[in-house]
Amino acid sequence: MVLHVRSVSDEKGSALVASIVLSMLFIAIVFWFSSWSWNNTRTDVRQLAQQHARQLADSGVSATVSWLRKPSLLTDLPPGTSNQFSILESSGRVDVGGDRSVKERW
């Protein structure tokens, strides 16, 4: 008959190893989640910034097109002149450079 005797220190050692392994696993999961969250946040911010820039560009183009269609443009920019104009919009200021050449008539 063989008796196996386990000491108390073996149980404490295996519990210590298990707690170290679980702690390392927890730290790895926290690190992975923070890295994943950081990357997703950066991507979202970049996409929102690009969308906002496109909206501002579209509003500037729209303001310029409507300004170019005004009948008063002929008096604002006489033939043979060039000028800089600022158009105030709700989203900001749009700067437009205008150049009107003189066309010869035969």
Contacts in CASP RR format, 6 or more apart in sequence:
PFRMAT RR
TARGET T0000
AUTHOR 0000-0000-0000
METHOD contacts of the structure
MODEL  1
MVLHVRSVSDEKGSALVASIVLSMLFIAIVFWFSSWSWNNTRTDVRQLAQ
QHARQLADSGVSATVSWLRKPSLLTDLPPGTSNQFSILESSGRVDVGGDR
SVKERW
55 91 0 8 1.000
56 91 0 8 1.000
56 92 0 8 1.000
59 89 0 8 1.000
59 91 0 8 1.000
59 94 0 8 1.000
60 87 0 8 1.000
60 89 0 8 1.000
60 91 0 8 1.000
60 94 0 8 1.000
63 87 0 8 1.000
63 89 0 8 1.000
63 94 0 8 1.000
64 87 0 8 1.000
64 94 0 8 1.000
64 96 0 8 1.000
67 73 0 8 1.000
67 85 0 8 1.000
67 87 0 8 1.000
67 96 0 8 1.000
70 76 0 8 1.000
76 83 0 8 1.000
76 85 0 8 1.000
77 83 0 8 1.000
77 98 0 8 1.000
77 100 0 8 1.000
78 100 0 8 1.000
79 100 0 8 1.000
79 101 0 8 1.000
79 102 0 8 1.000
79 103 0 8 1.000
80 100 0 8 1.000
80 101 0 8 1.000
80 102 0 8 1.000
81 99 0 8 1.000
81 100 0 8 1.000
82 97 0 8 1.000
82 98 0 8 1.000
82 99 0 8 1.000
82 100 0 8 1.000
83 97 0 8 1.000
83 98 0 8 1.000
84 95 0 8 1.000
84 96 0 8 1.000
84 97 0 8 1.000
84 98 0 8 1.000
85 95 0 8 1.000
85 96 0 8 1.000
85 97 0 8 1.000
85 98 0 8 1.000
86 93 0 8 1.000
86 94 0 8 1.000
86 95 0 8 1.000
86 96 0 8 1.000
87 93 0 8 1.000
87 94 0 8 1.000
87 95 0 8 1.000
87 96 0 8 1.000
88 94 0 8 1.000
END
